[in-house]
Amino acid sequence: MSMIRQAEPAVTTPPAPGPKETDGRTRQRSLTLRLLARPEVGVFLGAVAVFVFFLIAAPSVRDGSSMATVLYQSSTIGIMALPVALLMIGGEFDLSAGVAVVTSALTASMLSYQLTMNVWMGVIVALVVSLAVGAFNGWVLVKTGLPSFLVTLGTFLILQGVNLAVTKLVTGNVATDDISDMDGFDQAKALFASSFDVGGVQVKITVVWWLAFAALATWVLLRTKYGNWIFAVGGSKESARAVGVPVTFTKITLFMLVGFGAWFVGMHQLFSFNTVQSGEGVGQELIYIAAAVIGGCLLTGGYGSAIGPVFGAFMFGMVNQGIVYAGWNPDWFKAFLGVMLLGAVLINLYVRRAATRR
């Protein structure tokens, strides 16, 4: 009788634990590199450096009222820098943003005063005009395929001429009339240009609006489908269109957001000073674009954040007021801005290369 031996299962010894092998595709980047990949990190460090510098160079900056002034200056730039930044992430930029602010203020002022209407009617019509200017820029861009530089340069020249010519024609002067005694002025001023007390320091309401708009823009970019569309059209509009992104809608609405920002800042200027100079606003568009670039946005599109331009605008406000508090010649302001702009571009370039280096 033959014996059948049942085979016993082989006993295998698990290999000793060792370092996990990874290739370049699965290797985890360090926390430092992941932080450097954020577009706002470089400008945050720059803003801290500028802040500390002026704390030392201009001791009066440490006063609460001085910091309130710095924040106010930053907010008037930052409110416009936010939609400009979103537009740049979407691959475009707007050279008419500066004069569009004045256009909205002139529209509200002259319509209210010349037609003796409640100022809120002028405010509403100015909003419609500002959105229409933005929609026009976007529509011409998507229909013709022309670069946004040419389209918005044309709009810049048109608005600049219209601002001066219409103001002289309607008022007989280069400035609008005082509307401070008109119906609705006090309510509009409370919304756009009021102040409130914080520990004995008067803070402008624009600071609150600036931070609120920044939070909203950050949420839109990071948590909504529209935010994905912005990054997609900025990276490659052909690829974005191929996967179903409404490129035309996204581009036009981004320009309209710039129009909204121009309207809001224009209303602030009108209700702060009661009158508007028709020749102002020229050159401000470069400040808005520079704040966005310093904040980490690329002129080529597809990269950036809403937080970065907040720090970029703060740097502008800090330098603008810090030079005054330090007792220096204010003519150095533009030189400082040029240095900050070039420095920010170089830092952002280095940061992006370091963050993507394997």
Salt bridges, closest charged atoms under 4 A:
ASP23 OD2 - ARG25 NH2 2.86
GLU40 OE2 - ARG38 NE 3.08
GLU92 OE2 - LYS251 NZ 2.65
